[in-house]
Amino acid sequence: MKKPISVIGLAIIVAAACAVPHTFAASRAAKSVAALDTDHDGTVDLNEAKAAASSLFDRLDRDHDGTLDARELRGHLSAKELAAADGDNDGTLTKDEYLATIEKRFNALNKDNDGTLDAKELGSWSGRSFQRLMR
């Protein structure tokens, strides 16, 4: 006859299962900070975020028309997010509209209002969504 798992044993298993994704997300966020942190101060400021986003914009603009459409933004912005960021409602984002979206999301993530994002802020669900706009 099998012994039932003790409550303590079950609690240890559940705690370990919950810790692995959290640890993975924290590690990924720390790597993102390192990749975006050009001044090596351990955080990402708005200028660093905009520089990374500007570079991504240029890579995504495959037809070199100065705008990104839904096809070019696939995997970075959903159709709903594109519509919200599209100030002139033309179905595309200019670099200015894209960078305005970066600034808006940066400010929303910067909960402590210190002008920078750290690994904890970038590791949140919103932070991971924000990172898709720069990579």
C-alpha positions in Angstrom: 0.0 0.0 0.0 1.3 3.4 -0.9 1.8 6.0 1.8 -0.1 9.2 1.3 2.0 12.3 0.8 2.2 14.3 4.0 0.9 17.8 4.1 4.4 19.1 4.7 5.8 17.1 1.8 3.0 18.4 -0.4 3.7 22.0 0.8 7.4 21.6 -0.1 6.5 20.3 -3.6 4.1 23.2 -4.2 6.5 25.8 -2.9 9.3 24.5 -5.2 7.0 24.4 -8.2 6.0 28.0 -7.5 9.6 29.2 -7.0 11.0 27.9 -10.3 8.9 30.2 -12.6 9.6 33.2 -10.2 13.3 32.5 -10.2 13.3 32.1 -14.0 11.4 35.4 -14.5 13.8 37.2 -12.1 16.8 35.8 -13.9 15.4 36.8 -17.3 14.6 40.3 -16.0 18.2 40.7 -14.7 19.5 39.7 -18.1 17.2 42.3 -19.7 18.5 45.0 -17.4 22.1 44.0 -18.3 21.3 44.1 -22.0 19.5 47.5 -21.9 21.7 49.2 -19.3 24.2 51.0 -21.4 25.6 53.1 -18.6 26.0 50.0 -16.4 24.3 51.4 -13.3 22.1 48.4 -12.7 18.9 50.0 -14.0 17.2 51.1 -17.2 16.4 54.7 -17.6 14.0 56.2 -20.2 16.8 57.2 -22.6 18.2 53.6 -22.6 14.7 52.2 -23.2 14.0 54.6 -26.0 17.4 53.8 -27.6 16.7 50.1 -27.6 13.2 50.6 -28.9 14.4 52.9 -31.7 16.9 50.3 -32.7 14.2 47.6 -32.7 11.9 49.9 -34.7 14.6 50.3 -37.4 15.0 46.5 -37.6 11.3 45.8 -37.8 10.7 48.4 -40.5 11.6 45.9 -43.3 10.0 47.9 -46.1 11.8 51.1 -44.9 8.7 53.3 -45.1 9.2 54.8 -41.6 6.2 53.1 -40.1 5.4 49.7 -38.6 2.2 47.9 -39.5 0.5 45.0 -37.8 2.5 42.5 -39.7 5.8 44.1 -38.8 4.8 44.4 -35.2 3.7 40.8 -34.8 4.9 39.4 -31.5 5.6 42.9 -30.1 2.2 44.6 -30.0 -1.2 43.1 -30.3 -3.8 44.6 -32.6 -5.5 46.2 -29.7 -2.2 47.7 -28.4 -1.4 48.9 -32.0 -4.8 50.7 -32.2 -4.2 52.4 -28.8 -0.8 53.6 -29.8 -1.8 54.7 -33.3 -2.4 58.4 -32.7 -3.4 59.3 -36.2 -5.5 56.2 -36.7 -3.8 55.2 -40.0 -3.2 51.6 -39.0 0.6 52.0 -38.6 3.0 53.5 -36.0 5.6 56.1 -36.8 8.8 56.0 -34.8 7.4 59.0 -32.7 4.2 57.0 -31.9 6.3 53.9 -31.0 8.6 55.9 -28.8 5.6 57.7 -27.1 4.2 54.2 -26.3 7.6 53.3 -24.8 7.5 56.4 -22.6 3.9 55.8 -21.5 4.6 52.2 -20.5 7.9 53.1 -18.9 6.2 55.7 -16.7 3.5 53.2 -15.8 6.1 50.6 -14.8 8.2 53.1 -12.8 6.1 52.6 -9.6 8.7 54.1 -7.3 9.0 57.2 -9.6 12.8 57.1 -9.5 13.2 57.5 -13.2 14.6 54.0 -13.7 13.4 50.4 -14.0 15.1 47.6 -12.1 14.9 43.9 -12.5 11.9 43.7 -10.2 9.9 46.2 -12.2 10.9 44.5 -15.5 10.1 41.1 -14.1 6.5 41.9 -13.6 3.9 40.9 -16.1 3.7 44.4 -17.4 7.5 44.6 -17.4 7.7 41.5 -19.6 5.2 43.0 -22.0 7.3 46.2 -22.0 10.4 44.2 -22.9 8.8 42.9 -26.0 8.8 46.5 -27.3 12.6 46.7 -27.1 13.9 43.3 -28.3 
